[in-house]
């Protein structure tokens, strides 16, 4: 049986986007990126909402298409992440998306806690849920087993919260790591 893991990159005050929708402050350096890659490598299936899927789908072509003239070439840790992402299955929950454009991807119109429970029970590896909207549903249904937060050393003052609202989850700290750029990784299990 797989665990359902929620991973988020947040500002120190807990936002994944600032008030204008920007997240340029959240770009991982090579050390953090390599660490994320190693965490994501065992993930068998990613669960996404529409917006997060559209954000992540760019990884389908990183390293496979020629670099646009004038654009920087992908770094080794970016190429590695792209391979990790392409190797995993994806399930997108969206009422508005007409179709999915990446291989190994299924589209579901509604989030079903029971369907996610079945995915967890049938999984040989872990599953991840990404995006705070979809994660809110998973937290509310009691499906999230582990939380991995990357707190970046910036306060953005408002925006889109990285953790669910109106849900209480008691946590136990499993691990923490501090990176040279000031990012802190916190890993919790839900009790």
NUDRENLO-236273 format. One record per residue: x negated, y negated, z of N, C-alpha, C in turn. Coordinates in nm, 3 decimals. Layout:
- neast/nnorth/nup/caeast/canorth/caup/ceast/cnorth/cup
- X/Y/Z/X/Y/Z/X/Y/Z
...
END
This chain:
- neast/nnorth/nup/caeast/canorth/caup/ceast/cnorth/cup
- -0.084/0.119/0.000/0.000/0.000/0.000/-0.088/-0.124/0.000
- -0.054/-0.219/-0.085/-0.131/-0.341/-0.095/-0.083/-0.448/0.001
- -0.172/-0.541/0.031/-0.136/-0.659/0.110/-0.095/-0.770/0.014
- -0.006/-0.857/0.060/0.027/-0.978/-0.015/-0.050/-1.092/0.050
- -0.135/-1.156/-0.030/-0.226/-1.259/0.018/-0.189/-1.394/-0.043
- -0.181/-1.496/0.043/-0.160/-1.633/-0.005/-0.292/-1.707/0.010
- -0.343/-1.757/-0.101/-0.467/-1.836/-0.102/-0.435/-1.976/-0.149
- -0.489/-2.075/-0.079/-0.466/-2.214/-0.118/-0.592/-2.296/-0.096
- -0.615/-2.387/-0.188/-0.718/-2.489/-0.173/-0.644/-2.615/-0.129
- -0.679/-2.666/-0.010/-0.608/-2.783/0.042/-0.705/-2.892/0.083
- -0.649/-3.011/0.095/-0.722/-3.120/0.159/-0.724/-3.090/0.309
- -0.804/-3.163/0.383/-0.810/-3.141/0.527/-0.674/-3.167/0.593
- -0.594/-3.257/0.533/-0.462/-3.284/0.589/-0.354/-3.194/0.528
- -0.395/-3.089/0.456/-0.303/-2.982/0.421/-0.230/-2.991/0.289
- -0.278/-3.071/0.195/-0.210/-3.087/0.067/-0.288/-3.019/-0.046
- -0.213/-2.962/-0.142/-0.278/-2.902/-0.259/-0.286/-3.000/-0.375
- -0.204/-3.104/-0.368/-0.206/-3.215/-0.465/-0.189/-3.344/-0.387
- -0.248/-3.452/-0.439/-0.225/-3.581/-0.374/-0.091/-3.639/-0.420
- -0.060/-3.760/-0.379/0.071/-3.819/-0.408/0.096/-3.841/-0.556
- -0.008/-3.850/-0.637/0.010/-3.868/-0.781/0.002/-3.734/-0.856
- -0.006/-3.623/-0.783/-0.014/-3.491/-0.846/-0.155/-3.448/-0.881
- -0.254/-3.527/-0.843/-0.393/-3.495/-0.874/-0.454/-3.398/-0.776
- -0.548/-3.319/-0.825/-0.623/-3.229/-0.738/-0.769/-3.223/-0.781
- -0.819/-3.331/-0.843/-0.958/-3.335/-0.888/-1.056/-3.325/-0.772
- -1.011/-3.357/-0.651/-1.094/-3.348/-0.531/-1.115/-3.202/-0.488
- -1.043/-3.110/-0.550/-1.043/-2.970/-0.507/-1.125/-2.879/-0.598
- -1.212/-2.934/-0.677/-1.290/-2.851/-0.767/-1.404/-2.784/-0.690
- -1.408/-2.651/-0.692/-1.512/-2.581/-0.615/-1.649/-2.594/-0.681
- -1.750/-2.604/-0.597/-1.887/-2.602/-0.649/-1.924/-2.455/-0.675
- -2.042/-2.429/-0.732/-2.078/-2.290/-0.766/-2.073/-2.194/-0.647
- -2.116/-2.239/-0.529/-2.116/-2.150/-0.412/-1.972/-2.111/-0.373
- -1.884/-2.209/-0.367/-1.745/-2.181/-0.331/-1.678/-2.098/-0.440
- -1.704/-2.134/-0.566/-1.643/-2.061/-0.678/-1.682/-1.914/-0.676
- -1.810/-1.885/-0.653/-1.856/-1.746/-0.648/-1.789/-1.671/-0.532
- -1.769/-1.737/-0.420/-1.702/-1.676/-0.305/-1.556/-1.645/-0.339
- -1.488/-1.740/-0.404/-1.349/-1.718/-0.447/-1.343/-1.599/-0.543
- -1.435/-1.594/-0.637/-1.438/-1.483/-0.733/-1.443/-1.348/-0.661
- -1.528/-1.339/-0.560/-1.541/-1.213/-0.486/-1.413/-1.180/-0.409
- -1.343/-1.282/-0.358/-1.215/-1.258/-0.291/-1.108/-1.213/-0.389
- -1.109/-1.268/-0.509/-1.005/-1.239/-0.608/-1.030/-1.107/-0.683
- -1.153/-1.063/-0.685/-1.189/-0.943/-0.763/-1.100/-0.821/-0.730
- -1.070/-0.791/-0.602/-0.988/-0.672/-0.575/-0.837/-0.693/-0.594
- -0.794/-0.814/-0.628/-0.651/-0.839/-0.645/-0.602/-0.769/-0.771
- -0.501/-0.688/-0.753/-0.444/-0.608/-0.862/-0.339/-0.687/-0.940
- -0.258/-0.765/-0.868/-0.146/-0.837/-0.930/-0.133/-0.975/-0.868
- -0.120/-1.076/-0.955/-0.094/-1.214/-0.911/0.053/-1.245/-0.931
- 0.116/-1.304/-0.830/0.253/-1.351/-0.840/0.248/-1.503/-0.851
- 0.310/-1.556/-0.957/0.306/-1.699/-0.983/0.446/-1.755/-1.006
- 0.463/-1.881/-0.969/0.575/-1.959/-1.018/0.535/-2.017/-1.153
- 0.628/-2.080/-1.221/0.601/-2.132/-1.356/0.483/-2.229/-1.358
- 0.486/-2.326/-1.271/0.384/-2.431/-1.276/0.244/-2.375/-1.248
- 0.233/-2.288/-1.149/0.101/-2.231/-1.119/0.055/-2.141/-1.233
- 0.147/-2.066/-1.292/0.110/-1.982/-1.406/0.056/-2.067/-1.520
- 0.125/-2.176/-1.551/0.080/-2.263/-1.659/-0.057/-2.323/-1.629
- -0.084/-2.352/-1.503/-0.215/-2.404/-1.463/-0.322/-2.297/-1.479
- -0.291/-2.176/-1.438/-0.390/-2.068/-1.438/-0.410/-2.003/-1.574
- -0.314/-2.012/-1.663/-0.321/-1.944/-1.793/-0.441/-1.988/-1.877
- -0.499/-2.103/-1.848/-0.618/-2.145/-1.923/-0.733/-2.047/-1.909
- -0.734/-1.971/-1.798/-0.842/-1.874/-1.776/-0.839/-1.760/-1.876
- -0.729/-1.745/-1.946/-0.719/-1.638/-2.046/-0.820/-1.656/-2.159
- -0.853/-1.781/-2.191/-0.941/-1.806/-2.305/-1.081/-1.854/-2.268
- -1.106/-1.883/-2.140/-1.238/-1.931/-2.099/-1.343/-1.825/-2.133
- -1.443/-1.865/-2.208/-1.550/-1.775/-2.248/-1.521/-1.694/-2.372
- -1.398/-1.699/-2.421/-1.362/-1.622/-2.539/-1.353/-1.709/-2.664
- -1.335/-1.837/-2.645/-1.323/-1.930/-2.757/-1.443/-2.023/-2.760
- -1.477/-2.074/-2.877/-1.590/-2.169/-2.884/-1.562/-2.292/-2.798
- -1.666/-2.346/-2.739/-1.653/-2.466/-2.657/-1.627/-2.585/-2.748
- -1.531/-2.668/-2.710/-1.499/-2.788/-2.785/-1.622/-2.879/-2.787
- -1.657/-2.935/-2.905/-1.773/-3.025/-2.911/-1.759/-3.139/-2.809
- -1.866/-3.161/-2.734/-1.867/-3.266/-2.633/-1.819/-3.220/-2.496
- -1.756/-3.105/-2.490/-1.709/-3.052/-2.362/-1.821/-2.969/-2.299
- -1.826/-2.966/-2.166/-1.930/-2.884/-2.102/-1.903/-2.735/-2.121
- -2.009/-2.659/-2.135/-1.996/-2.513/-2.146/-1.955/-2.457/-2.010
- -1.875/-2.351/-2.009/-1.836/-2.290/-1.881/-1.958/-2.243/-1.804
- -1.953/-2.260/-1.674/-2.060/-2.215/-1.586/-2.045/-2.065/-1.561
- -2.151/-1.996/-1.517/-2.144/-1.850/-1.495/-2.031/-1.809/-1.401
- -2.009/-1.885/-1.294/-1.902/-1.848/-1.200/-1.763/-1.870/-1.262
- -1.752/-1.963/-1.356/-1.625/-1.982/-1.427/-1.600/-1.867/-1.523
- -1.704/-1.824/-1.592/-1.692/-1.708/-1.682/-1.655/-1.582/-1.604
- -1.716/-1.567/-1.487/-1.685/-1.452/-1.401/-1.538/-1.457/-1.356
- -1.492/-1.576/-1.313/-1.353/-1.587/-1.268/-1.257/-1.555/-1.382
- -1.289/-1.601/-1.502/-1.202/-1.574/-1.617/-1.189/-1.423/-1.639
- -1.299/-1.350/-1.627/-1.292/-1.204/-1.642/-1.209/-1.140/-1.533
- -1.226/-1.188/-1.411/-1.147/-1.136/-1.298/-0.999/-1.163/-1.322
- -0.967/-1.283/-1.367/-0.826/-1.321/-1.390/-0.764/-1.236/-1.502
- -0.838/-1.219/-1.610/-0.785/-1.140/-1.723/-0.762/-0.994/-1.685
- -0.841/-0.941/-1.591/-0.831/-0.800/-1.553/-0.710/-0.770/-1.465
- -0.649/-0.871/-1.407/-0.537/-0.850/-1.315/-0.403/-0.861/-1.387
- -0.303/-0.792/-1.333/-0.166/-0.810/-1.381/-0.110/-0.938/-1.323
- -0.012/-0.994/-1.393/0.054/-1.116/-1.347/0.205/-1.098/-1.354
- 0.274/-1.150/-1.254/0.420/-1.155/-1.255/0.457/-1.301/-1.234
- 0.532/-1.355/-1.330/0.573/-1.495/-1.324/0.722/-1.501/-1.293
- 0.756/-1.579/-1.191/0.895/-1.599/-1.153/0.937/-1.737/-1.201
- 1.028/-1.742/-1.298/1.070/-1.870/-1.352/1.208/-1.859/-1.417
- 1.292/-1.957/-1.389/1.422/-1.965/-1.456/1.413/-2.046/-1.585
- 1.306/-2.124/-1.600/1.297/-2.216/-1.713/1.199/-2.174/-1.821
- 1.105/-2.088/-1.790/1.005/-2.046/-1.888/1.070/-1.951/-1.988
- 1.051/-1.977/-2.117/1.110/-1.891/-2.220/1.035/-1.760/-2.236
- 0.901/-1.767/-2.226/0.820/-1.649/-2.248/0.684/-1.671/-2.181
- 0.607/-1.565/-2.168/0.471/-1.575/-2.116/0.374/-1.554/-2.231
- 0.261/-1.623/-2.224/0.168/-1.625/-2.337/0.041/-1.545/-2.312
- 0.032/-1.477/-2.199/-0.091/-1.405/-2.168/-0.062/-1.255/-2.157
- -0.162/-1.172/-2.192/-0.146/-1.027/-2.175/-0.132/-0.991/-2.028
- -0.084/-0.870/-2.003/-0.071/-0.817/-1.867/0.019/-0.903/-1.780
- 0.117/-0.967/-1.842/0.203/-1.061/-1.770/0.350/-1.028/-1.795
- 0.426/-1.022/-1.686/0.571/-1.000/-1.694/0.643/-1.122/-1.641
- 0.761/-1.149/-1.696/0.843/-1.262/-1.656/0.967/-1.212/-1.584
- 0.992/-1.267/-1.465/1.115/-1.238/-1.389/1.188/-1.369/-1.366
- 1.318/-1.367/-1.380/1.398/-1.489/-1.365/1.420/-1.531/-1.220
- 1.423/-1.435/-1.130/1.451/-1.464/-0.989/1.346/-1.399/-0.900
- 1.314/-1.464/-0.790/1.228/-1.403/-0.689/1.313/-1.306/-0.609
- 1.270/-1.183/-0.603/1.341/-1.079/-0.529/1.249/-1.024/-0.421
- 1.279/-1.050/-0.292/1.195/-0.995/-0.187/1.184/-0.842/-0.195
- 1.292/-0.776/-0.230/1.289/-0.629/-0.239/1.196/-0.583/-0.352
- 1.199/-0.652/-0.464/1.110/-0.616/-0.576/0.964/-0.636/-0.536
- 0.935/-0.742/-0.462/0.798/-0.766/-0.417/0.756/-0.660/-0.316
- 0.847/-0.621/-0.227/0.816/-0.511/-0.133/0.780/-0.383/-0.210
- 0.857/-0.354/-0.315/0.828/-0.235/-0.395/0.691/-0.246/-0.464
- 0.659/-0.365/-0.514/0.527/-0.386/-0.574/0.416/-0.359/-0.472
- 0.434/-0.411/-0.350/0.334/-0.389/-0.245/0.319/-0.241/-0.213
- 0.432/-0.171/-0.202/0.429/-0.029/-0.166/0.363/0.055/-0.275
- 0.380/0.017/-0.401/0.326/0.094/-0.512/0.183/0.057/-0.547
- 0.133/-0.052/-0.491/0.002/-0.105/-0.530/-0.113/-0.024/-0.471
- -0.216/-0.005/-0.553/-0.341/0.055/-0.506/-0.434/-0.052/-0.450
- -0.415/-0.176/-0.496/-0.495/-0.288/-0.450/-0.406/-0.396/-0.393
- -0.464/-0.512/-0.366/-0.389/-0.622/-0.308/-0.316/-0.701/-0.415
- -0.220/-0.779/-0.368/-0.144/-0.872/-0.451/-0.166/-1.011/-0.396
- -0.155/-1.111/-0.481/-0.164/-1.248/-0.433/-0.040/-1.324/-0.476
- -0.003/-1.420/-0.396/0.106/-1.511/-0.431/0.044/-1.650/-0.435
- 0.070/-1.722/-0.543/0.007/-1.854/-0.561/0.112/-1.959/-0.589
- 0.085/-2.076/-0.539/0.176/-2.188/-0.553/0.265/-2.198/-0.432
- 0.277/-2.317/-0.374/0.351/-2.331/-0.249/0.502/-2.304/-0.261
- 0.560/-2.330/-0.378/0.703/-2.304/-0.394/0.734/-2.156/-0.387
- 0.663/-2.077/-0.465/0.683/-1.932/-0.462/0.641/-1.874/-0.327
- 0.531/-1.926/-0.273/0.485/-1.878/-0.143/0.589/-1.904/-0.035
- 0.660/-2.014/-0.044/0.766/-2.045/0.053/0.867/-1.929/0.058
- 0.907/-1.879/-0.059/1.000/-1.765/-0.064/0.938/-1.641/0.001
- 0.810/-1.616/-0.029/0.743/-1.497/0.026/0.726/-1.508/0.177
- 0.691/-1.627/0.227/0.679/-1.648/0.371/0.815/-1.631/0.439
- 0.918/-1.690/0.381/1.052/-1.681/0.439/1.099/-1.536/0.448
- 1.064/-1.455/0.349/1.103/-1.314/0.347/1.012/-1.227/0.433
- 0.909/-1.285/0.493/0.818/-1.208/0.577/0.726/-1.116/0.500
- 0.694/-1.152/0.377/0.614/-1.066/0.290/0.464/-1.093/0.293
- 0.424/-1.211/0.340/0.283/-1.250/0.336/0.208/-1.183/0.450
- 0.103/-1.109/0.414/0.022/-1.037/0.512/-0.103/-1.114/0.554
- -0.154/-1.195/0.463/-0.281/-1.263/0.489/-0.279/-1.401/0.424
- -0.345/-1.496/0.489/-0.356/-1.632/0.437/-0.505/-1.666/0.429
- -0.544/-1.720/0.314/-0.681/-1.765/0.293/-0.677/-1.911/0.253
- -0.727/-1.997/0.338/-0.727/-2.140/0.311/-0.868/-2.190/0.289
- -0.883/-2.272/0.187/-1.008/-2.343/0.162/-0.979/-2.491/0.187
- -1.025/-2.541/0.301/-1.002/-2.680/0.338/-1.118/-2.765/0.287
- -1.085/-2.859/0.197/-1.186/-2.947/0.139/-1.201/-3.071/0.226
- -1.322/-3.126/0.233/-1.347/-3.238/0.322/-1.297/-3.371/0.263
- -1.166/-3.381/0.252/-1.103/-3.503/0.203/-0.964/-3.512/0.266
- -0.923/-3.634/0.297/-0.787/-3.660/0.343/-0.719/-3.738/0.232
- -0.608/-3.683/0.180/-0.540/-3.749/0.067/-0.416/-3.827/0.110
- -0.370/-3.809/0.234/-0.265/-3.893/0.288/-0.123/-3.857/0.248
- -0.104/-3.754/0.172/0.031/-3.713/0.132/0.025/-3.642/-0.002
- 0.136/-3.584/-0.040/0.143/-3.512/-0.166/0.222/-3.384/-0.150
- 0.176/-3.278/-0.215/0.244/-3.149/-0.209/0.177/-3.064/-0.101
- 0.253/-3.025/0.003/0.195/-2.944/0.110/0.150/-2.807/0.059
- 0.041/-2.759/0.115/-0.012/-2.629/0.076/0.048/-2.514/0.154
- 0.110/-2.542/0.266/0.171/-2.438/0.349/0.322/-2.459/0.355
- 0.396/-2.351/0.378/0.542/-2.362/0.376/0.595/-2.449/0.490
- 0.711/-2.506/0.466/0.782/-2.585/0.566/0.898/-2.501/0.619
- 0.939/-2.531/0.740/1.056/-2.468/0.801/1.042/-2.317/0.818
- 0.918/-2.268/0.829/0.893/-2.127/0.854/0.785/-2.119/0.962
- 0.809/-2.035/1.059/0.706/-2.014/1.162/0.641/-1.879/1.137
- 0.509/-1.878/1.132/0.432/-1.755/1.116/0.319/-1.759/1.218
- 0.316/-1.667/1.309/0.206/-1.657/1.404/0.089/-1.588/1.336
- -0.029/-1.645/1.353/-0.147/-1.597/1.281/-0.257/-1.557/1.377
- -0.344/-1.470/1.328/-0.466/-1.433/1.400/-0.583/-1.456/1.306
- -0.682/-1.532/1.351/-0.799/-1.562/1.270/-0.882/-1.435/1.252
- -0.911/-1.402/1.126/-0.994/-1.286/1.094/-1.138/-1.325/1.063
- -1.153/-1.443/0.999/-1.286/-1.480/0.952/-1.286/-1.628/0.917
- -1.403/-1.687/0.924/-1.420/-1.824/0.876/-1.559/-1.837/0.816
- -1.571/-1.933/0.725/-1.701/-1.957/0.662/-1.711/-2.104/0.625
- -1.825/-2.162/0.653/-1.853/-2.300/0.618/-1.950/-2.301/0.501
- -1.922/-2.387/0.403/-2.005/-2.398/0.285/-2.088/-2.527/0.291
- -2.196/-2.529/0.215/-2.287/-2.643/0.217/-2.219/-2.774/0.176
- -2.114/-2.766/0.092/-2.048/-2.888/0.046/-1.940/-2.938/0.144
- -1.928/-2.874/0.262/-1.832/-2.917/0.362/-1.699/-2.844/0.357
- -1.678/-2.759/0.258/-1.555/-2.680/0.250/-1.560/-2.573/0.360
- -1.444/-2.546/0.419/-1.432/-2.442/0.519/-1.327/-2.342/0.471
- -1.363/-2.213/0.474/-1.269/-2.106/0.440/-1.219/-2.044/0.570
- -1.087/-2.033/0.584/-1.024/-1.972/0.700/-0.938/-1.856/0.652
- -0.957/-1.741/0.713/-0.880/-1.621/0.675/-0.801/-1.573/0.795
- -0.669/-1.565/0.778/-0.579/-1.525/0.885/-0.496/-1.405/0.844
- -0.452/-1.328/0.942/-0.353/-1.226/0.920/-0.224/-1.271/0.989
- -0.113/-1.238/0.929/0.016/-1.267/0.992/0.041/-1.160/1.097
- 0.082/-1.203/1.215/0.108/-1.108/1.324/0.243/-1.046/1.309
END
